[in-house]
Amino acid sequence: MLYKLIVQKKVMKFINKRTPKDKQNIDTKLKLLKSNPYPNNSLDIKKLTHSPFYRPRINNYRFIYEIIDEELVILMVDGDNRGDVY
């Protein structure tokens, strides 16, 4: 069961500014995320405390997303360098 990934405009801008190698790595990890958006070892995903959001770690980048199970949607709301995203 694949989830649909919706990426907000500011996150797309952030991804597009990365190097081609980083973009490819991010794209690969986001494809894995679509098959299992919940915390697992392969993507180093953690649930943020006191919020409905999750945080996968991809290299030195962090992304923030919310899972909408009823619609099988992952809503990517933020992405930035480690330490700047929270």
SULVENTA-V150168 format. One line per field, one symbol per residue. ss: DSSP state (H for helix, E for strand, - for the rest). phi: phi as a letter, one per 30 degrees, with the letter a starting at -180 (. if undefined). psi: psi as a letter, one per 30 degrees, with the letter a starting at -180 (. if undefined). A space follows every 50 residues. Layout:
BEGIN
ss=???
phi=???
psi=???
END
This chain:
BEGIN
ss=---EEEE-HHHHHHHH---HHHHHHHHHHHHHHHH---------EEE--- --EEEEEE--EEEEEEEEHHH-EEEEEEEEE-----
phi=.cdccccdeddddddddddedddddddddddddddaddeaddchcbdddh adcbbdcbhccbbcbbccdechbccdcaaadejcdd
psi=jklkjjkleeeeeeefflleeeeeeeeeeeeeeffjflklfffikkkkkg lglljkkjbglkkklkkjeeghkjjjflkalkfff.
END
